[in-house]
């Protein structure tokens, strides 16, 4: 784990983010506060991949609703 001071982190943000992709990076302030930076795992899901909704609608109900919406 690599530790940066606040000033170093601010001056080298691009390098810091690149390092954080592969390992945990710490940033230490003058007052002793310590912060940890770690990249989040990306999911390879589509934003349209949503769970289905169970209804009591039948295929005939849906077809009738589509026909009705096209008439007006």
PDB file of N, H, CA, C and O in Angstrom:
ATOM      1  N   UNK A   1       0.853  -1.164   0.000  1.00  0.00           N
ATOM      2  CA  UNK A   1       0.000   0.000   0.000  1.00  0.00           C
ATOM      3  C   UNK A   1       0.905   1.235   0.000  1.00  0.00           C
ATOM      4  O   UNK A   1       1.892   1.306   0.732  1.00  0.00           O
ATOM      5  N   UNK A   2       0.542   2.192  -0.832  1.00  0.00           N
ATOM      6  H   UNK A   2      -0.260   2.134  -1.426  1.00  0.00           H
ATOM      7  CA  UNK A   2       1.340   3.403  -0.936  1.00  0.00           C
ATOM      8  C   UNK A   2       0.610   4.549  -0.232  1.00  0.00           C
ATOM      9  O   UNK A   2      -0.609   4.683  -0.347  1.00  0.00           O
ATOM     10  N   UNK A   3       1.363   5.368   0.492  1.00  0.00           N
ATOM     11  H   UNK A   3       2.353   5.259   0.586  1.00  0.00           H
ATOM     12  CA  UNK A   3       0.791   6.480   1.246  1.00  0.00           C
ATOM     13  C   UNK A   3       1.269   7.795   0.638  1.00  0.00           C
ATOM     14  O   UNK A   3       2.463   7.984   0.403  1.00  0.00           O
ATOM     15  N   UNK A   4       0.322   8.700   0.387  1.00  0.00           N
ATOM     16  H   UNK A   4      -0.648   8.546   0.578  1.00  0.00           H
ATOM     17  CA  UNK A   4       0.616  10.030  -0.142  1.00  0.00           C
ATOM     18  C   UNK A   4       0.188  11.063   0.877  1.00  0.00           C
ATOM     19  O   UNK A   4      -0.761  10.851   1.631  1.00  0.00           O
ATOM     20  N   UNK A   5       0.896  12.189   0.896  1.00  0.00           N
ATOM     21  H   UNK A   5       1.667  12.361   0.284  1.00  0.00           H
ATOM     22  CA  UNK A   5       0.397  13.316   1.679  1.00  0.00           C
ATOM     23  C   UNK A   5      -0.707  13.969   0.862  1.00  0.00           C
ATOM     24  O   UNK A   5      -0.851  13.700  -0.330  1.00  0.00           O
ATOM     25  N   UNK A   6      -1.480  14.823   1.505  1.00  0.00           N
ATOM     26  H   UNK A   6      -1.364  15.043   2.473  1.00  0.00           H
ATOM     27  CA  UNK A   6      -2.560  15.521   0.816  1.00  0.00           C
ATOM     28  C   UNK A   6      -2.008  16.320  -0.362  1.00  0.00           C
ATOM     29  O   UNK A   6      -2.578  16.291  -1.453  1.00  0.00           O
ATOM     30  N   UNK A   7      -0.905  17.031  -0.148  1.00  0.00           N
ATOM     31  H   UNK A   7      -0.442  17.055   0.738  1.00  0.00           H
ATOM     32  CA  UNK A   7      -0.303  17.846  -1.208  1.00  0.00           C
ATOM     33  C   UNK A   7       0.170  16.986  -2.367  1.00  0.00           C
ATOM     34  O   UNK A   7      -0.042  17.339  -3.526  1.00  0.00           O
ATOM     35  N   UNK A   8       0.813  15.854  -2.068  1.00  0.00           N
ATOM     36  H   UNK A   8       0.986  15.566  -1.125  1.00  0.00           H
ATOM     37  CA  UNK A   8       1.276  14.953  -3.122  1.00  0.00           C
ATOM     38  C   UNK A   8       0.092  14.396  -3.920  1.00  0.00           C
ATOM     39  O   UNK A   8       0.149  14.290  -5.145  1.00  0.00           O
ATOM     40  N   UNK A   9      -0.966  14.047  -3.216  1.00  0.00           N
ATOM     41  H   UNK A   9      -1.013  14.133  -2.221  1.00  0.00           H
ATOM     42  CA  UNK A   9      -2.153  13.494  -3.870  1.00  0.00           C
ATOM     43  C   UNK A   9      -2.786  14.524  -4.794  1.00  0.00           C
ATOM     44  O   UNK A   9      -3.214  14.202  -5.902  1.00  0.00           O
ATOM     45  N   UNK A  10      -2.841  15.745  -4.334  1.00  0.00           N
ATOM     46  H   UNK A  10      -2.494  16.008  -3.434  1.00  0.00           H
ATOM     47  CA  UNK A  10      -3.440  16.806  -5.136  1.00  0.00           C
ATOM     48  C   UNK A  10      -2.612  17.070  -6.390  1.00  0.00           C
ATOM     49  O   UNK A  10      -3.172  17.279  -7.466  1.00  0.00           O
ATOM     50  N   UNK A  11      -1.303  17.061  -6.265  1.00  0.00           N
ATOM     51  H   UNK A  11      -0.848  16.891  -5.391  1.00  0.00           H
ATOM     52  CA  UNK A  11      -0.418  17.346  -7.396  1.00  0.00           C
ATOM     53  C   UNK A  11      -0.321  16.176  -8.375  1.00  0.00           C
ATOM     54  O   UNK A  11      -0.045  16.381  -9.557  1.00  0.00           O
ATOM     55  N   UNK A  12      -0.544  14.968  -7.901  1.00  0.00           N
ATOM     56  H   UNK A  12      -0.769  14.801  -6.941  1.00  0.00           H
ATOM     57  CA  UNK A  12      -0.386  13.767  -8.734  1.00  0.00           C
ATOM     58  C   UNK A  12      -1.669  12.953  -8.811  1.00  0.00           C
ATOM     59  O   UNK A  12      -1.633  11.726  -8.726  1.00  0.00           O
ATOM     60  N   UNK A  13      -2.787  13.619  -8.969  1.00  0.00           N
ATOM     61  H   UNK A  13      -2.817  14.616  -9.038  1.00  0.00           H
ATOM     62  CA  UNK A  13      -4.079  12.922  -8.923  1.00  0.00           C
ATOM     63  C   UNK A  13      -4.186  11.838  -9.994  1.00  0.00           C
ATOM     64  O   UNK A  13      -4.669  10.743  -9.704  1.00  0.00           O
ATOM     65  N   UNK A  14      -3.750  12.113 -11.218  1.00  0.00           N
ATOM     66  H   UNK A  14      -3.358  13.002 -11.454  1.00  0.00           H
ATOM     67  CA  UNK A  14      -3.848  11.116 -12.289  1.00  0.00           C
ATOM     68  C   UNK A  14      -3.053   9.857 -11.927  1.00  0.00           C
ATOM     69  O   UNK A  14      -3.541   8.741 -12.105  1.00  0.00           O
ATOM     70  N   UNK A  15      -1.832  10.036 -11.421  1.00  0.00           N
ATOM     71  H   UNK A  15      -1.435  10.943 -11.276  1.00  0.00           H
ATOM     72  CA  UNK A  15      -0.999   8.899 -11.017  1.00  0.00           C
ATOM     73  C   UNK A  15      -1.656   8.140  -9.871  1.00  0.00           C
ATOM     74  O   UNK A  15      -1.647   6.909  -9.844  1.00  0.00           O
ATOM     75  N   UNK A  16      -2.222   8.875  -8.933  1.00  0.00           N
ATOM     76  H   UNK A  16      -2.230   9.874  -8.954  1.00  0.00           H
ATOM     77  CA  UNK A  16      -2.871   8.280  -7.774  1.00  0.00           C
ATOM     78  C   UNK A  16      -4.054   7.412  -8.196  1.00  0.00           C
ATOM     79  O   UNK A  16      -4.232   6.308  -7.680  1.00  0.00           O
ATOM     80  N   UNK A  17      -4.860   7.908  -9.131  1.00  0.00           N
ATOM     81  H   UNK A  17      -4.715   8.804  -9.550  1.00  0.00           H
ATOM     82  CA  UNK A  17      -6.016   7.142  -9.604  1.00  0.00           C
ATOM     83  C   UNK A  17      -5.577   5.896 -10.360  1.00  0.00           C
ATOM     84  O   UNK A  17      -6.208   4.846 -10.246  1.00  0.00           O
ATOM     85  N   UNK A  18      -4.504   6.005 -11.128  1.00  0.00           N
ATOM     86  H   UNK A  18      -3.991   6.859 -11.220  1.00  0.00           H
ATOM     87  CA  UNK A  18      -3.982   4.842 -11.842  1.00  0.00           C
ATOM     88  C   UNK A  18      -3.509   3.773 -10.853  1.00  0.00           C
ATOM     89  O   UNK A  18      -3.792   2.589 -11.033  1.00  0.00           O
ATOM     90  N   UNK A  19      -2.795   4.189  -9.818  1.00  0.00           N
ATOM     91  H   UNK A  19      -2.565   5.151  -9.672  1.00  0.00           H
ATOM     92  CA  UNK A  19      -2.346   3.242  -8.795  1.00  0.00           C
ATOM     93  C   UNK A  19      -3.526   2.596  -8.078  1.00  0.00           C
ATOM     94  O   UNK A  19      -3.493   1.406  -7.765  1.00  0.00           O
ATOM     95  N   UNK A  20      -4.571   3.382  -7.819  1.00  0.00           N
ATOM     96  H   UNK A  20      -4.598   4.349  -8.073  1.00  0.00           H
ATOM     97  CA  UNK A  20      -5.733   2.882  -7.082  1.00  0.00           C
ATOM     98  C   UNK A  20      -6.508   1.825  -7.863  1.00  0.00           C
ATOM     99  O   UNK A  20      -7.311   1.095  -7.282  1.00  0.00           O
ATOM    100  N   UNK A  21      -6.276   1.736  -9.176  1.00  0.00           N
ATOM    101  H   UNK A  21      -5.624   2.329  -9.647  1.00  0.00           H
ATOM    102  CA  UNK A  21      -6.950   0.704  -9.963  1.00  0.00           C
ATOM    103  C   UNK A  21      -6.435  -0.685  -9.614  1.00  0.00           C
ATOM    104  O   UNK A  21      -7.160  -1.669  -9.758  1.00  0.00           O
ATOM    105  N   UNK A  22      -5.191  -0.775  -9.157  1.00  0.00           N
ATOM    106  H   UNK A  22      -4.602   0.025  -9.039  1.00  0.00           H
ATOM    107  CA  UNK A  22      -4.606  -2.088  -8.883  1.00  0.00           C
ATOM    108  C   UNK A  22      -4.351  -2.357  -7.408  1.00  0.00           C
ATOM    109  O   UNK A  22      -4.183  -3.510  -7.009  1.00  0.00           O
ATOM    110  N   UNK A  23      -4.321  -1.304  -6.594  1.00  0.00           N
ATOM    111  H   UNK A  23      -4.458  -0.368  -6.918  1.00  0.00           H
ATOM    112  CA  UNK A  23      -4.056  -1.489  -5.159  1.00  0.00           C
ATOM    113  C   UNK A  23      -4.678  -0.353  -4.359  1.00  0.00           C
ATOM    114  O   UNK A  23      -5.106   0.656  -4.919  1.00  0.00           O
ATOM    115  N   UNK A  24      -4.721  -0.526  -3.074  1.00  0.00           N
ATOM    116  H   UNK A  24      -4.374  -1.346  -2.619  1.00  0.00           H
ATOM    117  CA  UNK A  24      -5.268   0.494  -2.182  1.00  0.00           C
ATOM    118  C   UNK A  24      -4.215   1.578  -1.953  1.00  0.00           C
ATOM    119  O   UNK A  24      -3.035   1.289  -1.756  1.00  0.00           O
ATOM    120  N   UNK A  25      -4.669   2.831  -1.984  1.00  0.00           N
ATOM    121  H   UNK A  25      -5.627   3.066  -2.145  1.00  0.00           H
ATOM    122  CA  UNK A  25      -3.785   3.979  -1.788  1.00  0.00           C
ATOM    123  C   UNK A  25      -4.316   4.782  -0.602  1.00  0.00           C
ATOM    124  O   UNK A  25      -5.525   4.961  -0.458  1.00  0.00           O
ATOM    125  N   UNK A  26      -3.408   5.264   0.245  1.00  0.00           N
ATOM    126  H   UNK A  26      -2.426   5.119   0.129  1.00  0.00           H
ATOM    127  CA  UNK A  26      -3.820   6.070   1.388  1.00  0.00           C
ATOM    128  C   UNK A  26      -3.351   7.507   1.215  1.00  0.00           C
ATOM    129  O   UNK A  26      -2.277   7.771   0.673  1.00  0.00           O
ATOM    130  N   UNK A  27      -4.182   8.426   1.689  1.00  0.00           N
ATOM    131  H   UNK A  27      -5.054   8.212   2.129  1.00  0.00           H
ATOM    132  CA  UNK A  27      -3.857   9.857   1.669  1.00  0.00           C
ATOM    133  C   UNK A  27      -3.898  10.339   3.111  1.00  0.00           C
ATOM    134  O   UNK A  27      -4.891  10.156   3.814  1.00  0.00           O
ATOM    135  N   UNK A  28      -2.797  10.961   3.541  1.00  0.00           N
ATOM    136  H   UNK A  28      -1.990  11.110   2.970  1.00  0.00           H
ATOM    137  CA  UNK A  28      -2.684  11.419   4.923  1.00  0.00           C
ATOM    138  C   UNK A  28      -2.641  12.944   4.952  1.00  0.00           C
ATOM    139  O   UNK A  28      -1.868  13.568   4.225  1.00  0.00           O
ATOM    140  N   UNK A  29      -3.488  13.542   5.807  1.00  0.00           N
ATOM    141  H   UNK A  29      -4.116  13.035   6.398  1.00  0.00           H
ATOM    142  CA  UNK A  29      -3.494  14.986   6.003  1.00  0.00           C
ATOM    143  C   UNK A  29      -2.510  15.376   7.093  1.00  0.00           C
ATOM    144  O   UNK A  29      -2.009  14.534   7.837  1.00  0.00           O
ATOM    145  N   UNK A  30      -2.247  16.676   7.167  1.00  0.00           N
ATOM    146  H   UNK A  30      -2.654  17.361   6.562  1.00  0.00           H
ATOM    147  CA  UNK A  30      -1.338  17.183   8.204  1.00  0.00           C
ATOM    148  C   UNK A  30      -1.856  16.891   9.606  1.00  0.00           C
ATOM    149  O   UNK A  30      -1.077  16.645  10.527  1.00  0.00           O
ATOM    150  N   UNK A  31      -3.192  16.921   9.763  1.00  0.00           N
ATOM    151  H   UNK A  31      -3.825  17.121   9.015  1.00  0.00           H
ATOM    152  CA  UNK A  31      -3.763  16.693  11.094  1.00  0.00           C
ATOM    153  C   UNK A  31      -3.786  15.211  11.482  1.00  0.00           C
ATOM    154  O   UNK A  31      -4.265  14.857  12.559  1.00  0.00           O
ATOM    155  N   UNK A  32      -3.270  14.352  10.607  1.00  0.00           N
ATOM    156  H   UNK A  32      -2.881  14.640   9.732  1.00  0.00           H
ATOM    157  CA  UNK A  32      -3.200  12.928  10.908  1.00  0.00           C
ATOM    158  C   UNK A  32      -4.345  12.102  10.350  1.00  0.00           C
ATOM    159  O   UNK A  32      -4.314  10.873  10.420  1.00  0.00           O
ATOM    160  N   UNK A  33      -5.360  12.764   9.794  1.00  0.00           N
ATOM    161  H   UNK A  33      -5.385  13.762   9.738  1.00  0.00           H
ATOM    162  CA  UNK A  33      -6.479  12.032   9.193  1.00  0.00           C
ATOM    163  C   UNK A  33      -5.959  11.162   8.055  1.00  0.00           C
ATOM    164  O   UNK A  33      -5.087  11.573   7.289  1.00  0.00           O
ATOM    165  N   UNK A  34      -6.496   9.982   7.960  1.00  0.00           N
ATOM    166  H   UNK A  34      -7.204   9.648   8.582  1.00  0.00           H
ATOM    167  CA  UNK A  34      -6.052   9.035   6.954  1.00  0.00           C
ATOM    168  C   UNK A  34      -7.256   8.589   6.125  1.00  0.00           C
ATOM    169  O   UNK A  34      -8.288   8.195   6.669  1.00  0.00           O
ATOM    170  N   UNK A  35      -7.109   8.656   4.801  1.00  0.00           N
ATOM    171  H   UNK A  35      -6.271   8.976   4.359  1.00  0.00           H
ATOM    172  CA  UNK A  35      -8.181   8.282   3.888  1.00  0.00           C
ATOM    173  C   UNK A  35      -7.679   7.193   2.963  1.00  0.00           C
ATOM    174  O   UNK A  35      -6.512   7.191   2.571  1.00  0.00           O
ATOM    175  N   UNK A  36      -8.545   6.283   2.618  1.00  0.00           N
ATOM    176  H   UNK A  36      -9.493   6.285   2.936  1.00  0.00           H
ATOM    177  CA  UNK A  36      -8.196   5.162   1.759  1.00  0.00           C
ATOM    178  C   UNK A  36      -8.901   5.321   0.412  1.00  0.00           C
ATOM    179  O   UNK A  36     -10.079   5.673   0.355  1.00  0.00           O
ATOM    180  N   UNK A  37      -8.177   5.060  -0.655  1.00  0.00           N
ATOM    181  H   UNK A  37      -7.220   4.774  -0.609  1.00  0.00           H
ATOM    182  CA  UNK A  37      -8.724   5.165  -2.007  1.00  0.00           C
ATOM    183  C   UNK A  37      -8.535   3.832  -2.705  1.00  0.00           C
ATOM    184  O   UNK A  37      -7.424   3.307  -2.771  1.00  0.00           O
ATOM    185  N   UNK A  38      -9.633   3.285  -3.229  1.00  0.00           N
ATOM    186  H   UNK A  38     -10.536   3.712  -3.175  1.00  0.00           H
ATOM    187  CA  UNK A  38      -9.599   1.993  -3.891  1.00  0.00           C
ATOM    188  C   UNK A  38     -10.626   2.016  -5.015  1.00  0.00           C
ATOM    189  O   UNK A  38     -11.743   2.497  -4.821  1.00  0.00           O
ATOM    190  N   UNK A  39     -10.266   1.507  -6.180  1.00  0.00           N
ATOM    191  H   UNK A  39      -9.359   1.117  -6.338  1.00  0.00           H
ATOM    192  CA  UNK A  39     -11.175   1.493  -7.324  1.00  0.00           C
ATOM    193  C   UNK A  39     -12.331   0.522  -7.068  1.00  0.00           C
ATOM    194  O   UNK A  39     -12.147  -0.533  -6.460  1.00  0.00           O
ATOM    195  N   UNK A  40     -13.508   0.890  -7.536  1.00  0.00           N
ATOM    196  H   UNK A  40     -13.657   1.747  -8.030  1.00  0.00           H
ATOM    197  CA  UNK A  40     -14.666   0.012  -7.434  1.00  0.00           C
ATOM    198  C   UNK A  40     -14.659  -0.966  -8.609  1.00  0.00           C
ATOM    199  O   UNK A  40     -14.176  -0.646  -9.696  1.00  0.00           O
ATOM    200  N   UNK A  41     -15.187  -2.133  -8.380  1.00  0.00           N
ATOM    201  H   UNK A  41     -15.579  -2.393  -7.498  1.00  0.00           H
ATOM    202  CA  UNK A  41     -15.295  -3.123  -9.447  1.00  0.00           C
ATOM    203  C   UNK A  41     -16.435  -2.731 -10.377  1.00  0.00           C
ATOM    204  O   UNK A  41     -17.532  -2.402  -9.926  1.00  0.00           O
ATOM    205  N   UNK A  42     -16.169  -2.767 -11.664  1.00  0.00           N
ATOM    206  H   UNK A  42     -15.278  -3.033 -12.031  1.00  0.00           H
ATOM    207  CA  UNK A  42     -17.201  -2.444 -12.634  1.00  0.00           C
ATOM    208  C   UNK A  42     -17.956  -3.706 -13.014  1.00  0.00           C
ATOM    209  O   UNK A  42     -17.364  -4.766 -13.218  1.00  0.00           O
ATOM    210  N   UNK A  43     -19.256  -3.576 -13.104  1.00  0.00           N
ATOM    211  H   UNK A  43     -19.737  -2.716 -12.938  1.00  0.00           H
ATOM    212  CA  UNK A  43     -20.065  -4.707 -13.537  1.00  0.00           C
ATOM    213  C   UNK A  43     -20.299  -4.565 -15.035  1.00  0.00           C
ATOM    214  O   UNK A  43     -20.422  -3.456 -15.554  1.00  0.00           O
ATOM    215  N   UNK A  44     -20.356  -5.678 -15.709  1.00  0.00           N
ATOM    216  H   UNK A  44     -20.256  -6.579 -15.287  1.00  0.00           H
ATOM    217  CA  UNK A  44     -20.561  -5.652 -17.154  1.00  0.00           C
ATOM    218  C   UNK A  44     -22.018  -5.954 -17.463  1.00  0.00           C
ATOM    219  O   UNK A  44     -22.335  -6.834 -18.263  1.00  0.00           O
ATOM    220  N   UNK A  45     -22.895  -5.203 -16.809  1.00  0.00           N
ATOM    221  H   UNK A  45     -22.637  -4.489 -16.159  1.00  0.00           H
ATOM    222  CA  UNK A  45     -24.335  -5.376 -17.018  1.00  0.00           C
ATOM    223  C   UNK A  45     -24.877  -4.223 -17.842  1.00  0.00           C
ATOM    224  O   UNK A  45     -24.376  -3.101 -17.772  1.00  0.00           O
ATOM    225  N   UNK A  46     -25.868  -4.501 -18.594  1.00  0.00           N
ATOM    226  H   UNK A  46     -26.276  -5.413 -18.652  1.00  0.00           H
ATOM    227  CA  UNK A  46     -26.547  -3.472 -19.356  1.00  0.00           C
ATOM    228  C   UNK A  46     -27.453  -2.679 -18.412  1.00  0.00           C
ATOM    229  O   UNK A  46     -28.035  -3.253 -17.492  1.00  0.00           O
ATOM    230  N   UNK A  47     -27.580  -1.361 -18.631  1.00  0.00           N
ATOM    231  H   UNK A  47     -27.107  -0.895 -19.379  1.00  0.00           H
ATOM    232  CA  UNK A  47     -28.513  -0.594 -17.802  1.00  0.00           C
ATOM    233  C   UNK A  47     -29.970  -1.015 -18.035  1.00  0.00           C
ATOM    234  O   UNK A  47     -30.855  -0.684 -17.246  1.00  0.00           O
ATOM    235  N   UNK A  48     -30.205  -1.752 -19.136  1.00  0.00           N
ATOM    236  H   UNK A  48     -29.486  -2.020 -19.777  1.00  0.00           H
ATOM    237  CA  UNK A  48     -31.560  -2.222 -19.428  1.00  0.00           C
ATOM    238  C   UNK A  48     -31.837  -3.601 -18.831  1.00  0.00           C
ATOM    239  O   UNK A  48     -32.934  -4.135 -18.991  1.00  0.00           O
ATOM    240  N   UNK A  49     -30.864  -4.171 -18.155  1.00  0.00           N
ATOM    241  H   UNK A  49     -29.972  -3.737 -18.026  1.00  0.00           H
ATOM    242  CA  UNK A  49     -31.011  -5.470 -17.510  1.00  0.00           C
ATOM    243  C   UNK A  49     -31.690  -5.273 -16.155  1.00  0.00           C
ATOM    244  O   UNK A  49     -31.031  -5.198 -15.119  1.00  0.00           O
ATOM    245  N   UNK A  50     -33.002  -5.192 -16.186  1.00  0.00           N
ATOM    246  H   UNK A  50     -33.538  -5.253 -17.028  1.00  0.00           H
ATOM    247  CA  UNK A  50     -33.775  -4.952 -14.966  1.00  0.00           C
ATOM    248  C   UNK A  50     -34.657  -6.165 -14.688  1.00  0.00           C
ATOM    249  O   UNK A  50     -35.036  -6.878 -15.617  1.00  0.00           O
ATOM    250  N   UNK A  51     -34.980  -6.402 -13.441  1.00  0.00           N
ATOM    251  H   UNK A  51     -34.671  -5.823 -12.687  1.00  0.00           H
ATOM    252  CA  UNK A  51     -35.833  -7.551 -13.136  1.00  0.00           C
ATOM    253  C   UNK A  51     -37.245  -7.350 -13.690  1.00  0.00           C
ATOM    254  O   UNK A  51     -37.747  -6.228 -13.760  1.00  0.00           O
ATOM    255  N   UNK A  52     -37.862  -8.441 -14.074  1.00  0.00           N
ATOM    256  H   UNK A  52     -37.455  -9.353 -14.017  1.00  0.00           H
ATOM    257  CA  UNK A  52     -39.220  -8.389 -14.600  1.00  0.00           C
ATOM    258  C   UNK A  52     -40.249  -8.123 -13.513  1.00  0.00           C
ATOM    259  O   UNK A  52     -39.969  -8.233 -12.320  1.00  0.00           O
ATOM    260  N   UNK A  53     -41.446  -7.769 -13.959  1.00  0.00           N
ATOM    261  H   UNK A  53     -41.674  -7.679 -14.929  1.00  0.00           H
ATOM    262  CA  UNK A  53     -42.552  -7.490 -13.039  1.00  0.00           C
ATOM    263  C   UNK A  53     -43.658  -8.495 -13.328  1.00  0.00           C
ATOM    264  O   UNK A  53     -44.096  -8.631 -14.470  1.00  0.00           O
ATOM    265  N   UNK A  54     -44.104  -9.188 -12.309  1.00  0.00           N
ATOM    266  H   UNK A  54     -43.749  -9.078 -11.381  1.00  0.00           H
ATOM    267  CA  UNK A  54     -45.191 -10.147 -12.480  1.00  0.00           C
ATOM    268  C   UNK A  54     -46.528  -9.419 -12.419  1.00  0.00           C
ATOM    269  O   UNK A  54     -46.805  -8.677 -11.478  1.00  0.00           O
ATOM    270  N   UNK A  55     -47.358  -9.647 -13.449  1.00  0.00           N
ATOM    271  H   UNK A  55     -47.132 -10.250 -14.214  1.00  0.00           H
ATOM    272  CA  UNK A  55     -48.703  -9.062 -13.485  1.00  0.00           C
ATOM    273  C   UNK A  55     -49.699 -10.154 -13.848  1.00  0.00           C
ATOM    274  O   UNK A  55     -49.321 -11.270 -14.207  1.00  0.00           O
ATOM    275  N   UNK A  56     -50.947  -9.818 -13.751  1.00  0.00           N
ATOM    276  H   UNK A  56     -51.254  -8.912 -13.459  1.00  0.00           H
ATOM    277  CA  UNK A  56     -51.998 -10.763 -14.145  1.00  0.00           C
ATOM    278  C   UNK A  56     -52.459 -10.502 -15.572  1.00  0.00           C
ATOM    279  O   UNK A  56     -53.453 -11.078 -16.012  1.00  0.00           O
ATOM    280  N   UNK A  57     -51.745  -9.633 -16.309  1.00  0.00           N
ATOM    281  H   UNK A  57     -50.937  -9.165 -15.951  1.00  0.00           H
ATOM    282  CA  UNK A  57     -52.123  -9.311 -17.683  1.00  0.00           C
ATOM    283  C   UNK A  57     -51.807 -10.488 -18.594  1.00  0.00           C
ATOM    284  O   UNK A  57     -50.743 -11.099 -18.504  1.00  0.00           O
ATOM    285  N   UNK A  58     -52.751 -10.787 -19.467  1.00  0.00           N
ATOM    286  H   UNK A  58     -53.616 -10.290 -19.541  1.00  0.00           H
ATOM    287  CA  UNK A  58     -52.538 -11.855 -20.445  1.00  0.00           C
ATOM    288  C   UNK A  58     -52.069 -11.234 -21.754  1.00  0.00           C
ATOM    289  O   UNK A  58     -52.085 -10.014 -21.917  1.00  0.00           O
ATOM    290  N   UNK A  59     -51.657 -12.078 -22.674  1.00  0.00           N
ATOM    291  H   UNK A  59     -51.644 -13.069 -22.542  1.00  0.00           H
ATOM    292  CA  UNK A  59     -51.242 -11.598 -23.985  1.00  0.00           C
ATOM    293  C   UNK A  59     -52.400 -10.876 -24.664  1.00  0.00           C
ATOM    294  O   UNK A  59     -52.196  -9.852 -25.315  1.00  0.00           O
ATOM    295  N   UNK A  60     -53.596 -11.394 -24.519  1.00  0.00           N
ATOM    296  H   UNK A  60     -53.763 -12.226 -23.989  1.00  0.00           H
ATOM    297  CA  UNK A  60     -54.776 -10.766 -25.123  1.00  0.00           C
ATOM    298  C   UNK A  60     -54.994  -9.366 -24.536  1.00  0.00           C
ATOM    299  O   UNK A  60     -55.345  -8.442 -25.270  1.00  0.00           O
ATOM    300  N   UNK A  61     -54.791  -9.198 -23.233  1.00  0.00           N
ATOM    301  H   UNK A  61     -54.505  -9.948 -22.637  1.00  0.00           H
ATOM    302  CA  UNK A  61     -54.928  -7.882 -22.598  1.00  0.00           C
ATOM    303  C   UNK A  61     -53.922  -6.886 -23.175  1.00  0.00           C
ATOM    304  O   UNK A  61     -54.263  -5.734 -23.443  1.00  0.00           O
ATOM    305  N   UNK A  62     -52.700  -7.331 -23.360  1.00  0.00           N
ATOM    306  H   UNK A  62     -52.423  -8.267 -23.143  1.00  0.00           H
ATOM    307  CA  UNK A  62     -51.657  -6.449 -23.885  1.00  0.00           C
ATOM    308  C   UNK A  62     -51.942  -6.069 -25.332  1.00  0.00           C
ATOM    309  O   UNK A  62     -51.819  -4.901 -25.703  1.00  0.00           O
ATOM    310  N   UNK A  63     -52.324  -7.050 -26.155  1.00  0.00           N
ATOM    311  H   UNK A  63     -52.424  -7.998 -25.854  1.00  0.00           H
ATOM    312  CA  UNK A  63     -52.648  -6.770 -27.555  1.00  0.00           C
ATOM    313  C   UNK A  63     -53.831  -5.815 -27.639  1.00  0.00           C
ATOM    314  O   UNK A  63     -53.829  -4.909 -28.473  1.00  0.00           O
ATOM    315  N   UNK A  64     -54.821  -5.998 -26.808  1.00  0.00           N
ATOM    316  H   UNK A  64     -54.822  -6.734 -26.131  1.00  0.00           H
ATOM    317  CA  UNK A  64     -55.989  -5.107 -26.803  1.00  0.00           C
ATOM    318  C   UNK A  64     -55.574  -3.688 -26.400  1.00  0.00           C
ATOM    319  O   UNK A  64     -56.068  -2.722 -26.982  1.00  0.00           O
ATOM    320  N   UNK A  65     -54.697  -3.543 -25.436  1.00  0.00           N
ATOM    321  H   UNK A  65     -54.296  -4.327 -24.963  1.00  0.00           H
ATOM    322  CA  UNK A  65     -54.235  -2.227 -25.004  1.00  0.00           C
ATOM    323  C   UNK A  65     -53.446  -1.535 -26.116  1.00  0.00           C
ATOM    324  O   UNK A  65     -53.566  -0.323 -26.296  1.00  0.00           O
ATOM    325  N   UNK A  66     -52.647  -2.287 -26.856  1.00  0.00           N
ATOM    326  H   UNK A  66     -52.550  -3.272 -26.710  1.00  0.00           H
ATOM    327  CA  UNK A  66     -51.879  -1.714 -27.974  1.00  0.00           C
ATOM    328  C   UNK A  66     -52.826  -1.263 -29.072  1.00  0.00           C
ATOM    329  O   UNK A  66     -52.672  -0.167 -29.610  1.00  0.00           O
ATOM    330  N   UNK A  67     -53.803  -2.095 -29.413  1.00  0.00           N
ATOM    331  H   UNK A  67     -53.928  -2.985 -28.976  1.00  0.00           H
ATOM    332  CA  UNK A  67     -54.788  -1.715 -30.444  1.00  0.00           C
ATOM    333  C   UNK A  67     -55.552  -0.462 -30.033  1.00  0.00           C
ATOM    334  O   UNK A  67     -55.775   0.437 -30.844  1.00  0.00           O
ATOM    335  N   UNK A  68     -55.947  -0.415 -28.772  1.00  0.00           N
ATOM    336  H   UNK A  68     -55.766  -1.145 -28.113  1.00  0.00           H
ATOM    337  CA  UNK A  68     -56.695   0.733 -28.265  1.00  0.00           C
ATOM    338  C   UNK A  68     -55.854   2.014 -28.311  1.00  0.00           C
ATOM    339  O   UNK A  68     -56.369   3.083 -28.638  1.00  0.00           O
ATOM    340  N   UNK A  69     -54.592   1.910 -27.991  1.00  0.00           N
ATOM    341  H   UNK A  69     -54.173   1.042 -27.725  1.00  0.00           H
ATOM    342  CA  UNK A  69     -53.745   3.109 -28.009  1.00  0.00           C
ATOM    343  C   UNK A  69     -53.480   3.605 -29.408  1.00  0.00           C
ATOM    344  O   UNK A  69     -53.224   4.795 -29.591  1.00  0.00           O
ATOM    345  N   UNK A  70     -53.532   2.736 -30.408  1.00  0.00           N
ATOM    346  H   UNK A  70     -53.740   1.769 -30.259  1.00  0.00           H
ATOM    347  CA  UNK A  70     -53.286   3.129 -31.795  1.00  0.00           C
ATOM    348  C   UNK A  70     -54.528   3.719 -32.454  1.00  0.00           C
ATOM    349  O   UNK A  70     -54.420   4.418 -33.462  1.00  0.00           O
ATOM    350  N   UNK A  71     -55.689   3.449 -31.903  1.00  0.00           N
ATOM    351  H   UNK A  71     -55.776   2.882 -31.084  1.00  0.00           H
ATOM    352  CA  UNK A  71     -56.938   3.965 -32.493  1.00  0.00           C
ATOM    353  C   UNK A  71     -57.135   5.444 -32.185  1.00  0.00           C
ATOM    354  O   UNK A  71     -57.714   6.166 -32.998  1.00  0.00           O
ATOM    355  N   UNK A  72     -56.674   5.906 -31.045  1.00  0.00           N
ATOM    356  H   UNK A  72     -56.204   5.320 -30.385  1.00  0.00           H
ATOM    357  CA  UNK A  72     -56.929   7.294 -30.688  1.00  0.00           C
ATOM    358  C   UNK A  72     -55.766   8.192 -30.967  1.00  0.00           C
ATOM    359  O   UNK A  72     -55.840   9.394 -30.714  1.00  0.00           O
TER     360      UNK A  72
END
